[in-house]
Structures are given as C-alpha cells and as structure tokens.
Amino acid sequence: MAHFVSHLEAAIDGTVLPFGTVANLHNGRPIWVRYDLDRVRGAVTPADIAARPPTLWRYRELLPLPAEAEPVTLGEGMTPLLHCPRLGKQLGLSNLYVKDESQLPTGSFKSRGMTAAVSMAKWLGVKRVALPTAGNAGGAAAAYAARAGIECFVFMPHDTPVVNQFEPHLYGAKAFRVNGLINDCGKIVKDGTDRMGWFDLSTLKEPYRLEGKKTMGLELAEQMGWTLPDTIFYPTGGGTGLIGMWKAFAELRELGWLSSANPERQRGGNAHPLAGAQGSPGMPRLISCQAEGCAPIARAFERGERFAELFPNAHTVASGLRVPVAVGDFMILDAIRASGGTAEVGAEARIGEWMRRASSAEGISVCPETAVCFDVLERMVAAGRVKPDERVVVFNTGAAPKYLEALPADLPRIDKDGIDWSLIAG
C-alpha cells in the first residue's frame, strides 16, 4: 500500500496503535497519525511539491490516504497569504499577513479537515457519519459526505448562525437543532454511535481531520519560502487547526525542509511531545485567541494547568469559538507552551467592530472568530508583546457572510424622489 504512515499513537500516553482500521479515541483522548519521515524524505522534496498542482493534496506523502485511493475532494486550492499594509499600519506593524481560509470550497478552514476525514472514512468502508457542530463544520461535513455518497447526521445548538443551519440541509444531511451547547450535541452523537451505527466525526475524536488541518501549516511554510513567521494568531475553539499546524512544523523541521528566517529567536518552555527541538530558532509563537464569553484554554493557560475545565455559561457571537470543553485541551496547551506562545481573550463587544474594520481596510471577508484575533493583536502590540517588525500571520478561518447575526447593519434609507445628497456625502 503506497502510504507513509508508520502507525497511530495515543496522544495521552503514547500507546502505539495500528493504522488501517476505523479509530476514534484511546482512553477517551485523541490519536496522532505518525509517519515514517525517513521514507518521506527519500520520496519527495520541496521542489517536487512546488511542481505539483496548487491543491491541498499536493502534500500527499504527509497525508494518510494511500496513493491508490482517490480523495473525496471539492477542489481545495492553496489559500492566499495576503500582505495587509493598511491594516498593519493602523496596528503599528510592518509585516502583517492574513492567511485567508474563507476561499476554500465550503467557505471556511473546515474544508481541510473534512476532505481528509471523509476520504479516510470512505477508504475504511464507513457508510454513515455524525458530528456536532457550532458552525462551519456541519456544512463542510455534509458537503464532503454528499461528494462521497456517505450518509451524514449533524447536530447543532439551536442558536447556531442561520446560514450554518441551512448548509447541512442543503447538502442532504439529516440536520437537527439541539437546546444546548456543542458538548450537548456531542453527547447525542456519542450516545447514538451503537444505536445508529454511525462513525463519530467530531473534532479530534477521529485522527484524520487533524491531518487535513495540518496542511495550513504546510502551505504557510511553502508560501513563506520554507520559513515560518515570528507569530501566529489563531482563533481557538476545538483547537484542531492550532494543533495541526504545530504538528506540521515539527514534521517539516524533522524532514529538514525549514530554513531559519530569524536565527536569533529562541523559545523557552517545557519539553513537548510534538516538537523535540522546542526552543529552536525559526519556530513561531502560537497565540491562541478566544472570546471572553468562552475561554477555557486561556483560563487554563493562565492558571498553568495542562487540562482545561468546562467553561460555564459559554456564550459568544463567534460561534466557532463556543466550545466550552475541548477533548484536545492538553494538546492545545502543550503546543502553545512549546512555541513560547500564549492564550489570550478578546472582547466580545469589539467583534463586530473588528469585522468591519479589518474587512474594510483590506477587502478580506473577516469572520467573527478572526475579529477576536485582531482585538488580541492590537492589545499585544500596544503592550509591546508583539514588536513592530515581527512577521505576524493572522488566520481568517471563515467567510463573514456566514455570520449575518454577528454584524447587524441598519443601512440609511434614501427617497428616490427626493435624494438627500448631504446624507450620501456623509
């Protein structure tokens, strides 16, 4: 079989597990996919990858799907890394970039995880999948399941943004609203696994969505000439993207593909299972950004804890961040600390303001989760915790039009028969 996976590995205790069978959790915690990186190094080079079509699947040797299996794809292209000089000037930064995931097929970064997870599910013979969602994951899962011919069940909080409610239904999934939060939806999925015979596609409750999200880090490195930025700001709910990027960086470093753009930088922290060379030059700080209405990771980080407690009465208009408990909490916190980064909280009241401010400055469709990142970034720059010349990348994880409720606009009205030009002039 033409793949480079060596084994699966339990994230909590390192237990080695076989690849090629349906897998969810081990002892209630996530599972890593591990690769034979010596074989990868001998099979492909960065130059080889650069010559391939600009899609997510260009990194096939670092993805689990065997080469003879056809991916379940909607044409996931490389998302642009956009220099943002006007917004950077407002913030006092000369090297601000946005990695714009809103341009993926389902309008968010969830396309990455779902193309990988659904491809693997199909290869493994899964016929029916289910998942909880607080936003974009449900639509993405339904779209890729439809593409694969797999039945899909989606459970979401009753106040999930209306566009996100509509999407799973549009793609043919059996979609339900639940009078609770995403963890309550997750319990329904768990309880129905035996009764309904579905495979649990929840965040980090199977190993392959993480591998798809990992491609954010692979793309970023390639787009920056196989170097990495100084600092990454990432909106964190379930945290798969943040964990996946750090895993990607560790794999690239072990492959010897990374160059150090800033060799004077050294990161501190404790030993970390993701990156044995933690503290090395050229690795970015990870800034995990959460909304003040749901910030279990930031709270655990502040307390110096490895595991996060359930965040009570979770609420935020940034629905993708409303994850009061994450099964991969320790993986998120390990990665942040290994990078020399931090977990910060953005103001709920400024989400709408930052969506419009960032979007209008650069023409990028900034979602509410990313608006939280900009609020955190502004405060860190003001406090001197981010330097003016740092290379900063903010991940825009979804498209603003999916969040109609987050940015209410009462537009001025004009009379077609008696136009008030002073009103138009402002």
Beta strands, then each sheet from edge to edge (+ up, - down):
strand 1: 5-10
strand 2: 16-17
strand 3: 31-35
strand 4: 81-83
strand 5: 95-100
strand 6: 128-132
strand 7: 151-157
strand 8: 174-178
strand 9: 199-200
strand 10: 231-235
strand 11: 285-291
strand 12: 342-346
strand 13: 391-396
sheet 1: 2+ 1- 3+
sheet 2: 4+ 5- 13- 10- 11- 12-
sheet 3: 8+ 7+ 6+ 9+
end
